[in-house]
Amino acid sequence: MASLDAFQTRLGYTFRDAGLLQLALTHPSVAHEQGHTAQHNQRLEFLGDAVLQLALTGALYAKYPTFDEGPLTKARAKLVNRRALAVHGRALGLGACLILSRGEELHGGRDRGSALADAFEALVGAIFLDGGFDAAREFILRQFQPAIHELDGVPIIDNPKGELQELLQADTAEPPEYYVVSATGPDHDRIFECTVHHGGRELARGSGKSKKAAESEAALAALRALRGEKLPLAAGEASAGKSEGGNPNSD
């Protein structure tokens, strides 16, 4: 194991109860090796998951006051997925501090994504028990502030048309309507322009290399206008628009 003093310096938090830190770093494989009475970090992982969700929910709620549950839930999910948590664990050098069984050590457990993600949540739970919610929240926000900032308007819009319909139908059952207003360029490289309407008025326009891509752009522009936020097109939608370029007449 690496020095826990150096590790706590990287955390920016010093434990009053060093036993909690050691427990957070203890992989379940230790129990399989030493017997089921050996303690490990799964209970702390359960607790830390809840603390992490609450702290990040509060941060996102404050940062994006005009967004409803759907986009906020998607933004939080992006921050706390297992891959993202493993990245945070690696950045802290968490793997070098893990307490593993011999077998887990031999099979690369120190760099296993699931082990790092679980230990990161357990670490959050340990800080919560040791120093309270404020200490845990400070640690979480230090770790996640750059990622929260990079969201830049919650760009987690996998389905702009669906999100727009959900937003509009909160007040009326009338769905939005899409119209192709132009199609320009040669057959192999056409650009479609679409408008989206609701309640007899045009909400926004969008363009793309297929009707579907143009409608998605229009829906995203409408969401931007209705919410008063800058919402870049999600990566999935952008790549979808590019992939559809090979079939410019697709619907």
C-alpha positions in Angstrom: 0.0 0.0 0.0 1.1 3.5 -0.7 1.5 6.0 2.1 -1.9 7.0 3.5 -0.5 10.3 4.7 0.4 11.3 1.1 -3.0 10.0 -0.1 -4.9 12.2 2.4 -2.9 15.2 1.2 -4.2 14.5 -2.3 -7.7 14.1 -0.9 -7.5 17.5 0.8 -9.0 15.8 3.8 -7.4 14.2 6.9 -9.3 11.5 8.7 -9.8 11.7 12.5 -10.7 8.0 12.4 -8.0 6.3 10.3 -9.9 3.1 10.6 -12.7 4.5 8.4 -10.2 5.3 5.6 -8.7 1.9 5.9 -12.1 0.3 5.6 -13.0 2.4 2.6 -9.9 1.1 0.9 -10.5 -2.6 1.7 -11.7 -4.6 -1.3 -14.3 -7.3 -0.8 -11.8 -9.9 -2.1 -10.2 -9.7 1.4 -13.3 -11.2 2.9 -13.2 -14.1 0.4 -9.5 -14.7 1.3 -9.7 -14.3 5.1 -13.3 -15.4 5.7 -16.7 -13.7 5.7 -16.0 -12.0 9.1 -13.4 -9.7 7.5 -14.8 -6.2 7.0 -14.6 -4.5 3.6 -15.9 -1.4 1.8 -19.3 -2.4 0.4 -21.4 -0.9 3.1 -19.4 2.4 2.8 -19.9 2.2 -0.9 -23.7 2.0 -0.5 -23.6 5.1 1.8 -21.2 7.0 -0.4 -23.3 6.5 -3.4 -26.2 8.3 -1.7 -24.0 11.1 -0.4 -22.5 11.6 -3.8 -25.9 11.7 -5.5 -27.2 14.3 -3.0 -24.2 16.6 -3.2 -24.2 16.6 -7.0 -27.9 17.0 -7.2 -27.7 20.1 -5.1 -24.8 21.5 -7.2 -26.7 20.9 -10.5 -29.9 22.2 -9.1 -28.2 25.5 -8.2 -26.2 25.8 -11.4 -29.1 25.2 -13.8 -32.2 26.9 -12.3 -34.2 26.7 -15.5 -33.9 23.0 -16.2 -36.4 20.4 -15.1 -35.9 16.9 -13.8 -35.1 15.2 -17.1 -31.9 17.1 -18.2 -30.7 17.3 -14.6 -31.1 13.6 -14.1 -29.1 12.9 -17.3 -26.4 15.3 -16.3 -26.0 13.7 -12.9 -25.9 10.2 -14.5 -23.1 11.4 -16.7 -21.1 12.6 -13.7 -21.5 9.4 -11.5 -21.3 6.6 -14.1 -18.8 3.9 -13.2 -16.3 5.0 -15.8 -16.3 8.6 -14.5 -15.9 7.5 -10.9 -13.0 5.2 -11.9 -11.3 8.2 -13.6 -11.6 10.2 -10.4 -10.2 7.2 -8.5 -7.2 7.0 -10.8 -6.6 10.8 -10.6 -6.3 10.4 -6.8 -4.0 7.4 -7.0 -6.6 5.3 -5.3 -5.4 2.1 -6.8 -2.1 2.1 -5.1 -3.8 2.4 -1.7 -6.3 -0.4 -2.1 -6.1 -3.3 0.3 -6.6 -6.4 -1.9 -6.5 -10.2 -1.6 -3.4 -11.8 -3.2 -5.5 -13.1 -6.0 -7.0 -9.8 -6.8 -3.6 -8.2 -6.7 -2.2 -10.7 -9.2 -5.1 -10.2 -11.6 -4.7 -6.4 -11.8 -7.2 -5.3 -9.2 -5.4 -2.1 -8.5 -6.4 -0.7 -11.9 -9.7 -2.4 -12.3 -12.3 0.2 -13.1 -15.1 -1.4 -11.0 -12.8 -1.6 -7.9 -11.7 2.0 -8.3 -15.3 3.3 -8.8 -16.5 1.3 -5.7 -13.6 2.5 -3.6 -14.2 6.1 -4.6 -17.9 5.8 -3.4 -16.7 4.1 -0.2 -14.2 6.9 0.3 -17.1 9.5 0.1 -19.1 7.5 2.6 -16.1 7.4 5.0 -15.5 11.1 4.8 -19.3 11.6 5.5 -19.1 9.5 8.6 -15.8 11.0 9.7 -16.5 14.7 9.1 -20.2 15.1 8.2 -22.0 16.1 5.1 -20.3 19.4 4.7 -16.9 17.8 4.6 -18.1 15.2 2.1 -19.7 17.8 -0.1 -16.6 19.9 -0.1 -14.5 16.9 -1.2 -17.1 16.0 -3.9 -17.3 19.5 -5.3 -13.5 19.7 -5.5 -13.4 16.5 -7.5 -16.3 17.2 -9.8 -16.3 21.0 -10.2 -14.4 20.9 -13.5 -16.7 18.2 -14.9 -19.8 20.2 -13.8 -18.4 23.3 -15.5 -17.7 21.3 -18.7 -21.3 20.3 -18.9 -21.9 23.9 -20.2 -25.7 24.0 -20.3 -26.3 20.3 -19.6 -25.5 19.1 -23.1 -27.1 15.7 -22.4 -29.8 16.0 -25.0 -29.9 12.5 -26.6 -33.3 13.1 -28.0 -34.1 16.8 -28.6 -37.5 16.1 -30.3 -38.6 14.0 -27.3 -37.4 16.5 -24.8 -39.1 19.3 -26.6 -42.4 17.4 -26.8 -42.2 16.6 -23.1 -41.5 20.2 -22.2 -44.4 21.5 -24.3 -46.9 18.9 -23.3 -46.5 19.8 -19.6 -48.9 22.6 -20.5 -50.9 21.3 -23.4 -51.5 17.9 -25.2 -50.7 19.5 -28.5 -47.5 18.1 -30.0 -44.9 20.2 -31.9 -45.0 20.0 -35.7 -42.1 19.9 -38.1 -42.0 21.2 -41.7 -39.2 21.0 -44.3 -38.9 24.5 -45.7 -36.0 23.9 -48.1 -33.6 21.3 -49.5 -30.5 22.7 -51.2 -27.3 21.4 -52.8 -26.6 18.4 -55.0 -28.2 15.0 -54.4 -25.1 13.6 -52.8 -24.7 16.5 -50.4 -28.1 18.1 -49.7 -28.8 20.4 -46.8 -32.4 20.3 -45.3 -33.9 23.2 -43.4 -36.8 22.5 -41.0 -39.0 24.6 -38.8 -40.8 23.5 -35.6 -44.2 24.9 -34.7 -46.4 24.8 -31.7 -49.7 26.5 -31.0 -49.7 28.1 -34.4 -46.3 29.8 -34.1 -42.8 28.9 -35.3 -40.5 28.1 -32.4 -37.2 27.6 -34.2 -35.4 26.4 -37.3 -32.6 23.9 -37.8 -30.6 22.4 -40.7 -28.8 19.2 -41.4 -27.9 16.6 -44.0 -31.1 14.7 -43.5 -34.6 15.6 -42.5 -34.1 13.9 -39.2 -31.0 15.8 -38.4 -32.6 19.1 -39.4 -35.6 18.4 -37.1 -33.3 17.5 -34.2 -31.4 20.8 -34.7 -34.7 22.7 -34.8 -35.9 21.0 -31.6 -32.6 21.8 -29.9 -32.9 25.4 -31.0 -36.4 25.5 -29.6 -35.3 24.1 -26.3 -32.5 26.7 -26.2 -35.0 29.5 -26.8 -37.6 28.2 -24.4 -35.1 27.6 -21.6 -32.9 30.6 -22.2 -29.8 28.5 -22.1 -27.0 27.7 -24.6 -27.4 24.0 -25.4 -24.8 22.5 -27.7 -25.9 19.6 -29.8 -25.2 16.3 -28.0 -22.4 14.2 -29.4 -24.8 11.4 -30.2 -27.0 13.7 -32.3 -24.0 15.3 -34.0 -22.6 11.9 -35.0 -26.1 10.8 -36.1 -26.3 13.8 -38.4 -23.0 12.9 -39.9 -23.8 9.3 -40.4 -27.0 10.1 -42.2 -25.1 12.2 -44.7 -24.4 9.0 -46.7 -28.2 8.7 -47.3 -29.3 12.3 -47.9 -32.9 11.3 -48.8 -33.5 9.5 -45.5 -36.5 10.6 -43.4 
